[in-house]
Amino acid sequence: MSTDQEYCSDQREAQLLWQQNNLRDEYGDKSLLCGLKKSLEKKVIGADYVCNILYQEMTPATTHQPVKLKKEELNDITLTTPALEEYDAIILKRRKNNE
């Protein structure tokens, strides 16, 4: 291996260690270890993959409060299952009328 290749390899290893330390700081040792194990199971190696695994599994789902409308009776409306076909039909009808 030439000295240029060794230098590039050393630089890459240093970068991976730096990224790993950042992930440890951000997610903690236990989570980092879990992310590393999952990346090895999936046969994907690299800090970017581990970071993606940690981000997807550790990011909490955001829950938003329901919107409160001025007319109280509108706040009580609930839909069992939205029928998107009906909404599409209304939009297409409006587009047709505007042409």
C-alpha distance (Angstrom), angle and dihedral (degrees) to the residues before:
residue distance angle dihedral
M1 . . .
S2 3.80 . .
T3 3.79 122.7 .
D4 3.82 89.9 -110.0
Q5 3.80 90.8 56.2
E6 3.79 91.2 46.0
Y7 3.81 90.4 50.1
C8 3.82 91.8 50.3
S9 3.79 90.8 46.9
D10 3.81 91.5 49.2
Q11 3.81 90.8 47.6
R12 3.81 91.3 50.7
E13 3.80 91.9 48.8
A14 3.81 90.9 48.6
Q15 3.81 90.2 50.1
L16 3.82 91.8 49.4
L17 3.81 91.3 50.0
W18 3.80 90.9 49.2
Q19 3.82 91.1 49.9
Q20 3.80 90.8 46.9
N21 3.79 90.9 52.7
N22 3.80 90.4 50.1
L23 3.81 90.2 51.1
R24 3.82 89.7 49.2
D25 3.81 90.2 52.1
E26 3.79 92.5 47.7
Y27 3.83 101.2 41.1
G28 3.82 105.6 17.6
D29 3.79 132.6 -117.7
K30 3.81 96.8 -77.0
S31 3.80 94.8 51.5
L32 3.81 92.6 43.7
L33 3.80 90.5 53.0
C34 3.79 90.5 49.4
G35 3.82 90.6 49.5
L36 3.80 91.4 49.0
K37 3.82 91.3 50.7
K38 3.81 91.7 50.0
S39 3.80 91.9 48.3
L40 3.81 90.0 51.7
E41 3.82 90.9 48.4
K42 3.79 89.4 53.4
K43 3.82 90.3 43.2
V44 3.80 93.6 -123.4
I45 3.76 115.3 134.1
G46 3.77 126.1 -166.3
A47 3.75 142.2 74.8
D48 3.80 91.3 -100.5
Y49 3.80 91.5 59.8
V50 3.81 93.0 45.5
C51 3.80 89.9 47.8
N52 3.80 90.5 51.4
I53 3.81 91.9 49.4
L54 3.81 91.5 49.0
Y55 3.80 92.8 45.8
Q56 3.81 93.5 50.2
E57 3.78 94.5 46.5
M58 3.79 100.5 36.8
T59 3.80 101.6 41.4
P60 3.79 108.1 97.9
A61 3.76 117.7 -131.6
T62 3.76 109.9 -107.4
T63 3.76 115.4 -124.3
H64 3.75 117.7 -161.2
Q65 3.75 125.9 -155.1
P66 3.80 114.5 -112.8
V67 3.78 116.6 -95.7
K68 3.80 112.7 -104.2
L69 3.78 113.8 -141.1
K70 3.79 124.5 -153.5
K71 3.81 92.8 -121.2
E72 3.79 102.8 68.4
E73 3.83 94.4 -155.1
L74 3.82 89.2 62.3
N75 3.81 90.1 58.3
D76 3.81 89.8 62.2
I77 3.81 95.6 58.1
T78 3.80 113.4 110.9
L79 3.77 128.8 -178.7
T80 3.77 119.1 -146.1
T81 3.78 94.7 -155.2
P82 3.77 122.2 -10.5
A83 3.79 111.5 -121.4
L84 3.78 102.7 -145.7
E85 3.79 91.7 -173.4
E86 3.81 89.2 67.2
Y87 3.80 91.8 52.0
D88 3.81 90.8 47.3
A89 3.81 90.5 51.4
I90 3.82 91.3 52.1
I91 3.80 92.4 49.0
L92 3.80 93.1 46.8
K93 3.82 90.2 49.2
R94 3.83 90.7 51.4
R95 3.79 91.6 48.4
K96 3.79 90.8 49.8
N97 3.82 91.3 50.2
N98 3.82 91.5 50.0
E99 3.81 94.3 52.8
